[in-house]
Amino acid sequence: MAQKVNEVMTPAPVTVSPDTSLAEVGDLMRQHGIGDVLVVHEGRLRGLVTDRDIVVRAVALQKDMSRTAVADICSTNMITVAPGDDAGVAVGLMREHSVRRVPVVDGDRPIGMVSIGDLAVQRDERSALADISAEPPNT
């Protein structure tokens, strides 16, 4: 039986407003043990920022982390899935667009995040990726 995205996603993603500083975003990532944060304005998804985005688009360019807003570096051209989509749709989008995580939206409001690790745990809990994904985050 095919699983739905809402059965494998991580609910209640961490969100920030577009004017949040990168220092604050990094601190949220550390506190929650995550590598991605959604940028939301008036309840609507406006962007996605990853730990890699912060390194490549800010740290490497020596941007001031306390003064640079997340809106200045986040990705705004995102691939999303709906909670009722088959999990296979998320897998196909990840493959097609070479991404590791996809926001789950109800309309344009974020309700979760599905990652390659979430899907690995659900599809083959004996795989190396599932083992790694099931481990607690590094702190």
N, C-alpha and C positions, 0 to 999 in steps of 0.2 A: 504494500500500500504506500502510495506516495505521501511524503510528509509535506506539510505546508510551512512556509517561512515562519509563521508565528509559533510553530512548535519547536523551532531550532534557534530562533533569534535570542539575543540578549535584550530584555526589555528595559525601558526607562534609561535611554542613553544619556550620558553627561552632555549638557548643552551650555553654551555661552552666548552672550550677545556679541555683535560684530565689533564693538569698541573695547572688548576685553583685551588686556595686555597679554603678550606672549608669555611673560613671566607667570601671570595668573593661570594661563592655560597649562603651562608646564607643571605647575604645582598641582592642578587638578588631576592631570595624568598620573603624577606620582602618588597622590592620595588614593586614587581609585585603582591603581595598577593597570592602567589602560594605555593604549597608543593612539587613540583617536578621540576627538571631541567634535560634536556637531555645532555649527554656528547657526543660531536661530534668531529671527527678528519677528516680533509680534506673533510668535507661535509657529511661524513658517520656516522651513528649512532653507537656509541661504548659503551654506557652505559646509565643508568638512576639512578639518586640519588634523594631520598625523604628526607623530613625533619626528618622522623623517622630513616632513614639510618644514618643521621648525628648524631642523638642522641645515637642510639644503637652502631654504629660502630666507633664513634669518641669521642663524649662527655663522654660517660660512661667509655671509656678506657683512658680518660684524654689525648687525642692526642692534639698536638699544632695546633689549627685551622688555624693559619696563615701560617704554614709550611706544613701541610698535604694536598696533592693534591687530588682532587675529584676522580681521577683514583684509588687511594688506597682503596676507600670504596664503590664505585658505583657498582650497579648490572650490570653484563655484559651478563647474560643469560636471555634475555628479550623476552617476547611475544609481537608480533607486529601485526597490521592489515593494510590492504591496504585501500586507500580512497574509492574505489568502492565496498568494502565488505558490506554486509548487516549489519546493526547495531546489529542484533541478533547474528552475529558471534562474535562481541566484547563482548556481554553479556555472551555468552557461554564460551569464553576464560577466562573472569574474574571469572566466577563461577568455572571453571575447575582448574584454577591456583591460586585461592584465592587472586586476585589482584584487586585494586580499579581504576587503570589507565593503559592505554595501548598506547604506541606511535603509531602514524599513519605514515607509511613510503611509499614513492614512490620508489620502489627498496630498497635501503638501506639508502635513504636520508629522514630525518624526515621532515614532513610537518604539523604535528598537534599532538594533544593529545586528547584522548577520555577518559573521566572519568565516574565513576558510577553516579556522580552527573549530568553530561551532559545527560546521558541516562535517568535518572530519570525525569529530566525536560521535555524531549521530549516525554516520554512514559506516564507519569501521572503527569501533572503539579500540581495536588492537593495533591500529596503525601507529607509526612513530609520531606523525603529526598529532594524532588524537592524544597520545601520551604526553607530548609537550604541551598541548593546549589545555589539558586537564590540570596541569601543575599550577600552583599558586604563582602570582607574578613576582618578579624580582623587586625587592624594595631597597 
